[in-house]
């Protein structure tokens, strides 16, 4: 065997090992993302708001590792944009956490409280007038 064959064989073996390692890391990260999503679902029912950030972090990990998950997420976004849009806003590089929380508060207030008890809309209007 010549020296050229040995180096090319070593390079192929190294490239094959690198592909196997990157695939293993990808699957490991996917599994970690799924575990974080399940933990977020479990803690979403508890008092406090730790479940939503866990869900977002887990979803970010899974979407970065799986192309089929990205496709499904985009299909879900097209089918239900009002539900998925706040999640996408939280997944940006500079998330708009306060704005998303405010929007979700107004949405919940509209569904839960009668119109005479709602304070979010009147607070928003008074703040808007004050800072014009």
N, C-alpha and C positions, 0 to 999 in steps of 0.2 A: 504494500500500500504506500502511496506517495504521501508526502507532507501536505499537499494541497487537499487530498481526500480526507486526511485526518482533521485539518482545520475546518473544512466545510461540514464534516460530520459533527464536530464539536459545536460549531455555530448552530447547526440544525437542532442539536440536542438542547442547547441553551435556549433557543427560540421556543422550542416545544415546552420546555420547563417554565419559561416565562409566561406562555399562553395558559398553561395549566394553573399557575399560581394566580394570574389575574382573573381567571374564571372562578377559582376558589374564593378569592377575595370578593368578587362580585356577588356570588351566591351567599357568602357570609353577610355582606352588607344588606342584601335583600332580606335575609332572615332576621337580621337585627331590626330593620325597618318594620317588618311585619310584627315583631314582638312589641315594638314601641307603639304601633297602631293599636294592638290589642290592649296594651296597658293604658293608652289614652281612652279607649272605649270603656274600660273598666273604671277608670277614675273620673270619667265625665259624669257619672251618676252620683259621685260623692260631693259633699259641700266643698266649695272652692272652685277655682277655675284652672286647675292643673291639667285637666283632660284635653282641652282644646289645643294648647301648645304642644302637648305630646302627640296628638293626632297630626298636627301640621308637620312636626319634625319627622315623624314616621312616614308620612306621605311624601315628604321631600326626599327622604332616603330611598324609598321604594321607586319613586318616579325617576330618579337619577340612575337607577340600576336596571330597570326593566322597560324595554320598548313597548311590550304589549300593555303594560300598566299605563304608560303614557297615552297610548291609543285609546284605551278604555276611559281614561280620565278626560281626554278631549271629547270623546263621544258623550260622556256624562255632562260635560260643560255645555255642549250644543243642545242637549235635551233639557237640562235644568240650569239655565244660566244664573238665576237668582240665588240658587243654593251654592253653586260652585264658585261664583265670583268673589265672595269674601275670602274663601280659602286661597284662591289665586293671589289676592291682594296681600295676604299674610305670607305667602311664599316668595315674594319679590326680594330682591337684594336689600332694599330699604323698605321694610314693611310699614304699612300705615296702620299701626296697631290701634291707636286712639280713634281714628276715623272708622275703622271696621267695628270696634266695640260700640261706638256711638250709633252707627247704622243698625247694628243688631239690637241694641237697646230700644231704638225707636220702633223697629219692626216687632219686637216682642211686646212693647207697650201697646201698640196698635191692636194686636191680637188679644191681649189679656185684659186690658183695662177699658172701661167705658170712656167715652170721649171727654166727659166732664172731669175725670180724675187724671187725665194725662198731663204730665208736666214737662216732658221732653220737648214737645213741639213749641210750647210757649217759652221755654228756656232758650231754645235755639233762636227763636224770633227776637227775644230781648237781647241776646248776645250779638245777633246780627245787626240790630239797630245801634247798639252801643259802639261797635267797632267799625262802622262805616266811615 
